[in-house]
Amino acid sequence: PIPCVPWQSQTSGQYQRRVHGTIQDAGQAIEQKFWKGYYRRGCAFAAMGKLKDALKDFKKANKKFPNNKNIETNLENCKKSILKQKFEEAIANAKNWRLK
């Protein structure tokens, strides 16, 4: 549910290389004080399912650009995805409980 993934039609290998390249490029951009790199890297992490890493970067991007709606939207979507993931894990674990 994170809408910043533009490479949906590529094969898995192409997609993964593109995402990893984006993470590296964004990291270099951040080193050069190009703060939107946090947003771009957050999107790449989200695309890989690394939601905790994505959340960290979206939070940093939001601090630098507090009025940016795209960043705010993706930050909220990431938080919701993490909560959903935790909820699904809790439900899956609950199935293993035995009632006495």
N, C-alpha and C positions, 0 to 999 in steps of 0.2 A: 503493500500500500504506500510506498514512498514514491511519489511521482517524478523524481528527477533522474530516471534511467532511460536514456535515449537509444540504447543499443539492443533492443529486444529482438530484432530480426536476424542477428548474427548467430553463427554456430557457437557452441559452448566454448570451444578453445579460443576463438576470436574474441568472444565476449570477455572471458577471463583475462586474456592478455590486455584488452582495452581497459578493463577496470583496474588491473594492477598498474598499468601505465598511468592512469589518472591519479592513483594514489601517490605514485612517485612524483609526478609533475606537480601535484598540489603541495606535496611536502617541500619541494624546491621553491614553489611560489611563496609559501609561508616563510621560508628562510629569507626570502627577499622582501619580506614585509608586505606581501600582497595578500591581505587578510581574507579575501574571498576564496582563497585556497582552502580554508577551513570548511566552507560550505561545499565546495566541489569534492573534497576528500570525504566529507560526511556522506554525500550522495553515493560515492563509490563504496564506502564501507557498508552503507545500507543495502546497496545492490548485492553485496556479497553475503548479506545476512549477519554482518558483524555490527549488531545494533548498539552495543555498549560503546564501541569505538565511534560509531556514527553520532551517537548522542553527545559524546564529549566534544566532537568537532562542531556539531550544530550549536551547542551552548556557547562555544568560543566565538563562532560566527555571529551569533545573536548579540553577544556583548559588544562586538565591533560595529554591528549594523542593527541596532535595536528596532528600527522601524521598517525593516525589510520583510515584506509579507511572505515571500518564498521561504526565507529562512525560518520565520515563525511557524509557517505551515508544516515544514518538514521536521522541525523540532517537535511539534505537537504530535505529528504522525509517528515519529520515532518513539516517543514516550508511550503512545497508545500501543504500538507494536510490541514494545518490551512488556507492557502490562498484559497484553493478550498472550504473549509467549509464556509468561509466568503463570497465568491462569490455566492455560492448556497443560503445562507441566504439572500443576497441582491436581488437575482433574485426572490426568494419566496416573499419577501416584496414588490418588484416592481409590482407583480401581483395584489396587493391590492390597488395600486394607481388608481385613476380615472382621466381620461383625460377630460378636460372641453372644 
